[in-house]
Amino acid sequence: MRVQELVLADEIGTSGYVTVVEWQATDSVTDALFYDLELKLCHTPLDELTDYYEDNYGGNTPELVATADPFSVTVGADEWFDIPGFQPFSYDGVDNLLIEVRWRLDNEKEVDCWSWAADNIRYLANYGYDAEFGTASVKANRLRITLEDDPAVVPVSWGLIKAGL
């Protein structure tokens, strides 16, 4: 399976390091398994997805931020879940954010997530892991994205600077 989701920059609201992406399950699911799962994030200038996965990168290179083999989901109705082992992604706050999830096999237990109808094409899916194109939809999953400040920048007050600390 190969899925891309588009999140608009104005929905995110700021730059920072993406440290978690979460989806909200509609129903309880026990032991859904996904094999060779990959999660990639990518900046994109596109405001709407095309039918072709590579075109949606908008000339940028997606970054692998998490892998799992297998990825096991046990979640209650309305609970949030994420993919463990997430590596921070530096989000610029200007471009839109493309989220791509791929997996080779699963145990046929679906994890349905809350979604809403967007004004434009925000979701692309195909049952082939290496698919070049997919079926586009105005569906947009309810996502929760955690952003943190740049860990290399330590907030310091002017008083501490003047004191030489």
C-alpha positions as CSV (number, residue, x, y, z in Angstrom):
1,M,0.0,0.0,0.0
2,R,1.2,3.5,-0.7
3,V,-0.6,6.6,0.7
4,Q,0.2,10.3,0.5
5,E,-1.5,13.0,2.5
6,L,-1.1,16.7,2.1
7,V,-1.2,19.1,5.0
8,L,-1.2,22.8,4.2
9,A,1.3,25.2,5.8
10,D,-1.4,27.4,7.2
11,E,-2.9,24.5,9.0
12,I,0.4,23.8,10.7
13,G,1.1,27.5,11.4
14,T,4.8,27.5,12.2
15,S,8.2,26.1,11.5
16,G,10.0,23.6,13.8
17,Y,11.0,20.0,14.1
18,V,8.2,17.5,13.5
19,T,8.7,14.9,16.1
20,V,5.4,13.0,15.9
21,V,2.6,12.4,13.4
22,E,-0.5,10.8,14.8
23,W,-3.8,9.5,13.3
24,Q,-7.1,9.2,15.2
25,A,-8.8,5.8,14.9
26,T,-12.6,5.7,14.4
27,D,-13.1,2.2,15.9
28,S,-11.2,-0.1,18.2
29,V,-8.7,-2.3,16.5
30,T,-6.6,-5.1,18.0
31,D,-3.3,-6.4,16.5
32,A,-3.4,-4.9,13.1
33,L,0.0,-5.7,11.5
34,F,1.8,-3.8,8.8
35,Y,5.0,-5.2,7.4
36,D,8.0,-3.2,6.0
37,L,6.3,0.0,6.9
38,E,7.9,3.3,6.0
39,L,6.9,6.9,6.9
40,K,8.4,9.7,4.9
41,L,7.9,13.5,5.1
42,C,8.6,16.0,2.4
43,H,8.2,19.7,1.8
44,T,6.1,20.5,-1.3
45,P,5.0,23.6,-3.0
46,L,1.8,21.9,-4.2
47,D,-1.6,23.0,-2.8
48,E,-3.2,19.9,-4.3
49,L,-2.0,16.4,-5.0
50,T,-1.7,15.0,-8.5
51,D,-2.3,11.3,-9.5
52,Y,1.5,10.7,-9.6
53,Y,3.4,10.1,-6.4
54,E,6.8,11.5,-7.6
55,D,5.2,14.7,-8.9
56,N,3.8,15.4,-5.5
57,Y,7.3,15.9,-4.1
58,G,7.4,19.1,-6.0
59,G,11.1,18.7,-6.8
60,N,12.1,18.0,-3.2
61,T,13.4,14.7,-1.7
62,P,11.3,12.9,0.9
63,E,13.0,12.0,4.2
64,L,12.5,8.7,5.8
65,V,11.5,9.4,9.4
66,A,10.3,6.1,10.7
67,T,10.3,2.4,9.8
68,A,8.7,-0.7,11.4
69,D,8.6,-4.4,10.6
70,P,6.1,-5.3,11.7
71,F,4.2,-2.2,12.9
72,S,1.5,-3.4,15.3
73,V,-1.6,-1.2,16.1
74,T,-3.9,-1.8,19.0
75,V,-6.0,1.2,19.6
76,G,-9.4,2.1,21.0
77,A,-12.1,4.1,19.3
78,D,-11.2,7.8,19.0
79,E,-7.6,7.1,20.3
80,W,-4.6,8.5,18.6
81,F,-1.7,6.3,17.4
82,D,1.7,7.0,15.9
83,I,4.6,5.2,14.4
84,P,7.4,4.6,17.0
85,G,11.0,5.4,16.4
86,F,10.2,8.7,14.7
87,Q,13.3,10.8,13.6
88,P,12.7,14.6,13.8
89,F,12.0,16.3,10.5
90,S,13.0,20.0,10.0
91,Y,9.8,21.7,8.8
92,D,10.3,25.2,7.2
93,G,6.8,26.5,8.0
94,V,6.5,27.9,4.4
95,D,5.9,24.9,2.2
96,N,3.1,22.4,2.6
97,L,3.9,19.1,4.2
98,L,3.6,15.8,2.3
99,I,3.2,12.7,4.5
100,E,3.8,9.3,2.8
101,V,3.2,5.9,4.3
102,R,4.0,2.6,2.6
103,W,3.9,-1.0,3.6
104,R,4.3,-4.3,1.7
105,L,1.8,-6.6,3.5
106,D,-0.7,-6.5,6.3
107,N,-2.9,-9.0,8.2
108,E,-6.1,-7.5,6.6
109,K,-7.1,-5.7,9.7
110,E,-7.9,-2.1,8.7
111,V,-7.3,0.9,10.9
112,D,-10.0,3.4,9.8
113,C,-9.2,6.9,10.8
114,W,-11.4,10.0,11.2
115,S,-11.3,12.2,8.1
116,W,-13.0,15.2,6.6
117,A,-13.8,16.4,3.1
118,A,-11.3,19.0,2.0
119,D,-11.8,21.6,-0.8
120,N,-9.1,20.0,-2.9
121,I,-7.3,16.7,-3.5
122,R,-5.4,15.9,-0.3
123,Y,-5.1,12.1,-0.3
124,L,-3.7,9.6,-2.8
125,A,-3.7,5.8,-2.4
126,N,-2.8,2.7,-4.2
127,Y,-2.6,-1.0,-3.1
128,G,0.9,-1.3,-4.7
129,Y,3.9,-0.5,-2.6
130,D,5.9,0.7,-5.6
131,A,2.9,2.2,-7.4
132,E,3.7,5.2,-9.6
133,F,0.1,6.6,-9.5
134,G,-2.9,6.3,-7.2
135,T,-6.5,7.2,-6.8
136,A,-6.9,10.8,-5.6
137,S,-9.5,12.0,-3.1
138,V,-10.6,15.1,-1.3
139,K,-10.4,13.0,1.9
140,A,-8.1,14.5,4.6
141,N,-7.3,12.4,7.7
142,R,-7.5,14.0,11.1
143,L,-3.9,14.3,12.0
144,R,-2.0,15.6,15.0
145,I,1.5,16.8,14.3
146,T,3.9,17.7,17.1
147,L,6.3,20.5,16.4
148,E,9.3,21.4,18.7
149,D,11.8,24.2,18.5
150,D,15.2,23.7,17.1
151,P,17.1,21.7,19.7
152,A,20.4,23.5,18.9
153,V,18.9,26.9,19.9
154,V,18.7,27.2,23.7
155,P,16.5,30.1,24.9
156,V,18.5,32.6,26.8
157,S,17.3,35.8,28.5
158,W,19.0,39.1,27.9
159,G,19.7,39.3,31.7
160,L,21.7,36.0,31.5
161,I,23.7,37.3,28.6
162,K,24.6,40.6,30.4
163,A,25.6,38.6,33.5
164,G,28.0,36.5,31.4
165,L,26.2,33.2,32.2
